[in-house]
Amino acid sequence: MRNDHPKPKHLAKKLWHIRDYLRVNKTKMSRLLQLNRATRITEYENGKHIPPNEVVLRYARAGKVHMEDIVDDEVSVEDFRKLLGTVAYKQPAK
């Protein structure tokens, strides 16, 4: 089955900005996102692959932004940069 959903135009740049905001390298980011390979970070940030929703959610939590702001092309890259670190997520109850 083929996925015909349009690829968000600014997704790769926004993912890079999250990593830049966190000031971490690709290896550290892959650990934060619970990925097995740091090369995935390169693929996502270069737009070669679209990350699964679970990974986008982890990016959102790491950057303290809403997941919607990452995938919504109506949110410009510049506006997105201003949003980084502005959402206070509550930790799940244990």
DADA-V802034 format. One record per residue. N is the residue number from 1. PSI is psi as a letter, one per 40 degrees, with the letter a starting at -180 (* if undefined). Layout:
N|PSI, N|PSI
This chain:
1|h, 2|i, 3|h, 4|e, 5|h, 6|i, 7|h, 8|h, 9|d, 10|e, 11|d, 12|d, 13|d, 14|d, 15|d, 16|d, 17|d, 18|d, 19|d, 20|d, 21|d, 22|e, 23|f, 24|i, 25|i, 26|d, 27|d, 28|d, 29|d, 30|d, 31|d, 32|d, 33|e, 34|f, 35|i, 36|d, 37|h, 38|d, 39|d, 40|d, 41|d, 42|d, 43|d, 44|d, 45|e, 46|e, 47|e, 48|d, 49|i, 50|h, 51|i, 52|i, 53|d, 54|d, 55|d, 56|d, 57|d, 58|d, 59|d, 60|d, 61|d, 62|d, 63|e, 64|f, 65|i, 66|i, 67|d, 68|d, 69|d, 70|d, 71|e, 72|h, 73|e, 74|e, 75|h, 76|i, 77|d, 78|d, 79|d, 80|d, 81|d, 82|d, 83|d, 84|h, 85|e, 86|e, 87|h, 88|h, 89|h, 90|h, 91|h, 92|i, 93|i, 94|*
